[in-house]
């Protein structure tokens, strides 16, 4: 497996607001996660979300049980033993995120059209950063964090190309 996700997940574009809505909370003392990682609150502290591996692929997803509790992506790096407040870009209406398209088979990590459904994932064997994948978790993919491609940053059909995604299910949007 070659490394696939090339950039950290970042906020990309927003509509109807003047800035990216950022939430800030202290990290849990034992927490370790990178910039661009999905996070949630536990007793008022930021922690990494619970993940689920898909037995039929090498992909890791935010566990379905964390879909409604994920706040968004961390904009800071958690360091074990620290309790500093870290900013989080929220998964909420009007905010879109840029990330690489990934897949457990690199040649399948390409898209040619806006409007495709993608899932928030990570290749468990090789990726450092989270990205967007066209394949959902083998069991009930609709219950996992997902979104719709609203724009292509790189040309269509680019392997591991960057895409702009609007969250459809996850965090504050889980009730819809």
C-alpha positions as CSV (number, residue, x, y, z in Angstrom):
1,X,0.0,0.0,0.0
2,X,1.2,3.4,-0.9
3,X,0.5,6.4,1.3
4,X,-2.6,8.1,-0.1
5,X,-4.0,11.0,1.9
6,X,-1.6,13.7,1.1
7,X,-2.9,16.7,3.1
8,X,-4.4,17.3,6.4
9,X,-8.2,17.7,6.4
10,X,-8.9,21.4,6.4
11,X,-11.9,23.7,6.3
12,X,-12.4,24.7,2.7
13,X,-15.3,27.0,2.1
14,X,-18.2,28.4,4.0
15,X,-21.6,29.9,3.0
16,X,-23.8,32.2,5.0
17,X,-21.2,32.9,7.7
18,X,-18.2,35.2,7.8
19,X,-15.7,32.8,9.3
20,X,-15.2,29.1,10.0
21,X,-17.2,28.3,13.2
22,X,-14.5,27.2,15.6
23,X,-15.1,25.5,19.0
24,X,-12.4,25.5,21.5
25,X,-11.9,23.1,24.5
26,X,-9.0,21.7,26.5
27,X,-7.6,18.4,25.3
28,X,-7.7,15.4,27.6
29,X,-4.3,14.9,29.4
30,X,-3.9,11.5,27.8
31,X,-5.2,12.5,24.3
32,X,-3.0,12.3,21.2
33,X,-4.3,13.2,17.8
34,X,-3.0,15.2,14.8
35,X,-4.2,18.3,13.1
36,X,-7.1,17.3,10.8
37,X,-8.2,14.3,13.0
38,X,-11.9,13.9,14.0
39,X,-12.5,14.7,17.7
40,X,-15.4,14.7,20.2
41,X,-15.9,15.8,23.8
42,X,-15.5,13.5,26.8
43,X,-16.3,15.1,30.2
44,X,-15.6,18.5,28.6
45,X,-12.2,17.6,27.1
46,X,-11.3,16.9,23.5
47,X,-10.5,13.3,22.6
48,X,-10.1,11.2,19.4
49,X,-13.4,9.7,18.2
50,X,-14.0,6.0,18.4
51,X,-13.1,4.3,15.1
52,X,-14.3,1.2,13.3
53,X,-12.3,-0.9,10.9
54,X,-14.0,-2.4,7.8
55,X,-13.2,-6.1,7.7
56,X,-13.7,-6.1,3.9
57,X,-11.1,-3.3,3.2
58,X,-8.2,-1.6,4.8
59,X,-10.3,1.5,5.7
60,X,-11.0,3.0,9.1
61,X,-14.1,5.1,9.7
62,X,-15.5,7.1,12.6
63,X,-17.6,4.5,14.4
64,X,-21.3,4.8,13.8
65,X,-21.8,5.3,17.6
66,X,-19.6,8.5,17.3
67,X,-21.4,9.9,14.2
68,X,-23.6,12.2,16.2
69,X,-21.0,13.1,18.9
70,X,-18.1,14.1,16.6
71,X,-17.5,17.9,16.8
72,X,-15.5,18.2,13.7
73,X,-11.7,18.2,12.9
74,X,-9.0,19.4,15.2
75,X,-7.1,22.4,14.1
76,X,-4.4,21.7,16.7
77,X,-2.2,18.8,17.7
78,X,-2.9,17.0,21.0
79,X,0.2,16.2,23.0
80,X,0.0,13.6,25.8
81,X,0.4,15.3,29.3
82,X,-0.9,18.6,28.0
83,X,-4.3,20.3,28.7
84,X,-4.2,23.3,26.4
85,X,-7.4,24.4,24.6
86,X,-7.4,23.4,21.0
87,X,-9.6,24.8,18.2
88,X,-12.0,22.5,16.3
89,X,-13.6,23.3,12.9
90,X,-17.2,22.2,13.4
91,X,-19.2,19.8,11.2
92,X,-22.2,22.1,10.6
93,X,-24.3,23.5,7.9
94,X,-22.5,25.9,5.5
95,X,-19.0,24.6,6.2
96,X,-17.2,22.5,3.6
97,X,-13.9,20.6,4.1
98,X,-11.0,19.9,1.7
99,X,-9.3,16.5,1.8
100,X,-7.8,13.9,-0.5
101,X,-9.9,11.2,-2.0
102,X,-8.6,7.9,-0.7
103,X,-9.4,4.2,-1.2
104,X,-7.8,0.9,0.0
105,X,-6.8,0.5,-3.7
106,X,-5.1,3.8,-4.8
107,X,-6.2,3.5,-8.4
108,X,-9.9,3.6,-7.2
109,X,-9.3,6.9,-5.3
110,X,-10.6,9.1,-8.1
111,X,-13.9,10.9,-8.9
112,X,-15.1,12.6,-12.0
113,X,-18.3,14.3,-10.8
114,X,-19.6,16.7,-8.2
115,X,-22.5,15.4,-6.2
116,X,-21.0,12.0,-5.3
117,X,-21.5,10.7,-1.7
118,X,-18.2,10.2,0.2
119,X,-17.3,8.9,3.6
120,X,-14.8,10.3,6.2
121,X,-12.1,7.6,6.4
122,X,-8.5,6.7,6.6
123,X,-6.5,3.8,5.2
124,X,-5.7,2.0,8.4
125,X,-2.4,0.5,7.1
126,X,-0.8,3.5,5.5
127,X,-2.4,6.9,6.0
128,X,-1.5,9.4,8.6
129,X,-4.3,11.9,7.6
130,X,-8.0,11.4,7.2
131,X,-9.6,11.8,3.8
132,X,-12.8,11.1,1.8
133,X,-13.6,7.7,0.3
134,X,-16.3,6.7,-2.2
135,X,-16.7,3.4,-0.4
136,X,-18.7,3.4,2.8
137,X,-18.2,1.0,5.7
138,X,-19.4,-2.5,4.7
139,X,-22.2,-2.5,7.3
140,X,-24.8,0.3,7.0
141,X,-22.6,3.0,5.4
142,X,-25.3,5.6,5.7
143,X,-24.9,5.5,9.5
144,X,-21.3,6.7,9.3
145,X,-20.0,10.3,8.8
146,X,-20.6,11.2,5.2
147,X,-20.9,14.1,2.8
148,X,-21.4,15.2,-0.7
149,X,-18.7,16.4,-3.1
150,X,-19.4,20.1,-3.9
151,X,-16.3,20.8,-5.9
152,X,-13.1,19.3,-7.3
153,X,-9.9,21.1,-6.2
154,X,-7.8,18.9,-8.5
155,X,-8.8,17.9,-12.1
156,X,-11.4,15.2,-12.4
157,X,-10.1,11.6,-12.3
158,X,-6.9,12.6,-10.5
159,X,-5.9,9.7,-8.3
160,X,-6.0,10.9,-4.6
161,X,-7.3,14.3,-5.9
162,X,-8.5,16.8,-3.4
163,X,-12.2,17.4,-3.2
164,X,-14.4,19.9,-1.4
165,X,-17.1,18.2,0.7
166,X,-20.2,19.4,2.5
167,X,-21.1,17.2,5.5
168,X,-24.5,15.6,5.2
169,X,-24.3,13.3,8.3
170,X,-22.1,13.8,11.3
171,X,-21.9,16.1,14.3
172,X,-24.6,18.7,14.4
173,X,-26.0,17.4,11.1
174,X,-26.7,13.9,12.4
175,X,-30.4,14.7,13.1
176,X,-31.1,15.3,9.4
